[in-house]
Amino acid sequence: MNGIIKGRAFVYGANIDTDQIYPGGYLDLTDPELVARHAMERVDPDFAKEVKPGDMIVAGANFGCGSSREHAAVTLKASGIAAVLAESFARIFYRNAINLGLPLLVCPGIAKLVKRGDMLSVDLTEGKVIDQTTGASVTAQPLSAYVMAILGNGGVKPMIRKQRGLLEEE
């Protein structure tokens, strides 16, 4: 992973919980394509139709609060989201997302800076976020080398398998 991500922003407010990200009524779905159809539907019914691979979510404080289920992070990754930038994250959601290979950046001030549809450029290792639509920029907390290694391997499980010389599960 080179650490630079560019994509379009989908912007949400504070306290977006895991049930808004992926409603509990769909927990029996396991196919990533089917799961992705329900991403963000409680807060943005059009999200699944509009999101494209490489897009990003920008949000206020406490993104991912609620349950500890991994489904919310799985859903965002399956929908093609390249990163989530928020004022702050619920800790269990943060760890679940990183472990699954979805980059998250704590980015104070981001919610007031970006509008839906703006094109963003994000440097994960430096923590620099540039709104290419407006030219504005903000500094996020950069990701550690260890987190970058997890992301670069597609998640913590693939990283450990690689370290141990094991093949990926089929």
C-alpha positions as semicolon CSV with decimal commas, in nm:
position;residue;x (nm);y (nm);z (nm)
1;M;0,000;0,000;0,000
2;N;0,151;0,330;-0,106
3;G;-0,046;0,529;0,151
4;I;-0,210;0,774;-0,093
5;I;-0,584;0,746;-0,153
6;K;-0,793;0,964;-0,383
7;G;-1,168;0,954;-0,402
8;R;-1,504;1,123;-0,369
9;A;-1,649;1,211;-0,028
10;F;-1,977;1,099;0,125
11;V;-2,034;1,321;0,428
12;Y;-2,232;1,235;0,743
13;G;-2,281;1,381;1,088
14;A;-2,187;1,262;1,434
15;N;-2,282;0,940;1,613
16;I;-2,334;0,724;1,305
17;D;-2,385;0,387;1,471
18;T;-2,317;0,038;1,341
19;D;-2,688;-0,027;1,284
20;Q;-2,704;0,278;1,055
21;I;-2,393;0,155;0,871
22;Y;-2,533;-0,198;0,836
23;P;-2,880;-0,274;0,976
24;G;-2,900;-0,576;1,205
25;G;-3,182;-0,724;1,000
26;Y;-2,931;-0,828;0,734
27;L;-2,685;-1,011;0,958
28;D;-2,767;-1,344;0,793
29;L;-2,621;-1,223;0,459
30;T;-2,263;-1,329;0,393
31;D;-2,206;-1,258;0,023
32;P;-2,009;-0,928;0,002
33;E;-2,212;-0,811;-0,299
34;L;-2,539;-0,858;-0,111
35;V;-2,400;-0,705;0,208
36;A;-2,281;-0,397;0,017
37;R;-2,636;-0,330;-0,109
38;H;-2,738;-0,234;0,244
39;A;-2,442;-0,013;0,338
40;M;-2,543;0,309;0,513
41;E;-2,908;0,256;0,421
42;R;-3,048;0,384;0,752
43;V;-2,869;0,716;0,720
44;D;-2,845;0,744;0,339
45;P;-3,083;0,522;0,137
46;D;-2,909;0,613;-0,192
47;F;-2,555;0,538;-0,073
48;A;-2,533;0,183;-0,211
49;K;-2,650;0,301;-0,554
50;E;-2,411;0,597;-0,567
51;V;-2,090;0,473;-0,402
52;K;-1,801;0,373;-0,630
53;P;-1,481;0,187;-0,543
54;G;-1,230;0,435;-0,403
55;D;-1,487;0,670;-0,249
56;M;-1,449;0,779;0,113
57;I;-1,674;0,851;0,407
58;V;-1,628;1,171;0,606
59;A;-1,810;1,199;0,938
60;G;-1,836;1,381;1,265
61;A;-1,750;1,243;1,607
62;N;-1,806;0,888;1,732
63;F;-1,840;0,713;1,396
64;G;-1,914;0,342;1,438
65;C;-2,064;0,359;1,786
66;G;-2,309;0,088;1,887
67;S;-2,253;-0,284;1,863
68;S;-1,918;-0,458;1,842
69;R;-2,019;-0,660;1,533
70;E;-1,763;-0,656;1,251
71;H;-2,044;-0,637;0,996
72;A;-2,034;-0,257;0,976
73;A;-1,667;-0,250;0,873
74;V;-1,714;-0,549;0,641
75;T;-2,003;-0,367;0,472
76;L;-1,808;-0,049;0,408
77;K;-1,515;-0,243;0,268
78;A;-1,748;-0,452;0,048
79;S;-1,910;-0,135;-0,086
80;G;-1,572;-0,013;-0,211
81;I;-1,503;0,253;0,050
82;A;-1,128;0,325;0,044
83;A;-1,112;0,504;0,381
84;V;-1,321;0,664;0,652
85;L;-1,219;1,004;0,790
86;A;-1,395;1,118;1,106
87;E;-1,356;1,351;1,400
88;S;-1,339;1,039;1,618
89;F;-1,433;0,670;1,612
90;A;-1,582;0,422;1,854
91;R;-1,278;0,219;1,962
92;I;-1,412;-0,129;1,878
93;F;-1,523;-0,014;1,532
94;Y;-1,182;0,142;1,475
95;R;-1,000;-0,179;1,562
96;N;-1,242;-0,398;1,365
97;A;-1,197;-0,183;1,054
98;I;-0,817;-0,177;1,074
99;N;-0,807;-0,553;1,139
100;L;-1,020;-0,605;0,827
101;G;-0,797;-0,380;0,615
102;L;-1,017;-0,068;0,601
103;P;-0,819;0,253;0,667
104;L;-0,962;0,495;0,925
105;L;-0,817;0,836;1,007
106;V;-0,899;1,045;1,311
107;C;-0,920;1,387;1,153
108;P;-1,021;1,682;1,373
109;G;-1,200;1,950;1,173
110;I;-1,282;1,728;0,875
111;A;-1,661;1,747;0,916
112;K;-1,663;2,124;0,862
113;L;-1,413;2,114;0,577
114;V;-1,561;1,869;0,327
115;K;-1,890;1,863;0,138
116;R;-2,052;1,560;-0,025
117;G;-1,903;1,495;-0,367
118;D;-1,575;1,676;-0,300
119;M;-1,267;1,495;-0,432
120;L;-1,016;1,415;-0,158
121;S;-0,652;1,317;-0,155
122;V;-0,540;1,143;0,163
123;D;-0,185;1,054;0,265
124;L;-0,230;0,785;0,532
125;T;0,130;0,787;0,653
126;E;0,162;1,166;0,676
127;G;-0,196;1,231;0,786
128;K;-0,248;1,498;0,524
129;V;-0,595;1,541;0,374
130;I;-0,648;1,776;0,082
131;D;-0,990;1,865;-0,051
132;Q;-0,902;1,885;-0,419
133;T;-1,237;2,050;-0,494
134;T;-1,178;2,351;-0,267
135;G;-0,803;2,339;-0,205
136;A;-0,854;2,327;0,172
137;S;-0,643;2,092;0,381
138;V;-0,640;1,943;0,727
139;T;-0,403;1,721;0,920
140;A;-0,521;1,387;1,054
141;Q;-0,349;1,154;1,295
142;P;-0,113;0,955;1,070
143;L;-0,126;0,577;1,078
144;S;0,158;0,388;1,240
145;A;0,393;0,159;1,048
146;Y;0,222;-0,139;1,214
147;V;-0,126;-0,028;1,105
148;M;0,010;0,040;0,754
149;A;0,149;-0,316;0,750
150;I;-0,194;-0,453;0,844
151;L;-0,361;-0,246;0,572
152;G;-0,093;-0,335;0,317
153;N;-0,163;-0,703;0,372
154;G;-0,541;-0,663;0,343
155;G;-0,604;-0,711;0,714
156;V;-0,452;-0,865;1,024
157;K;-0,538;-1,226;0,939
158;P;-0,373;-1,216;0,594
159;M;-0,072;-1,042;0,751
160;I;-0,030;-1,316;1,011
161;R;-0,075;-1,589;0,751
162;K;0,195;-1,427;0,540
163;Q;0,429;-1,392;0,838
164;R;0,383;-1,760;0,918
165;G;0,423;-1,868;0,557
166;L;0,067;-1,997;0,534
167;L;-0,146;-1,977;0,223
168;E;-0,465;-1,773;0,212
169;E;-0,787;-1,960;0,286
170;E;-0,985;-2,043;-0,024
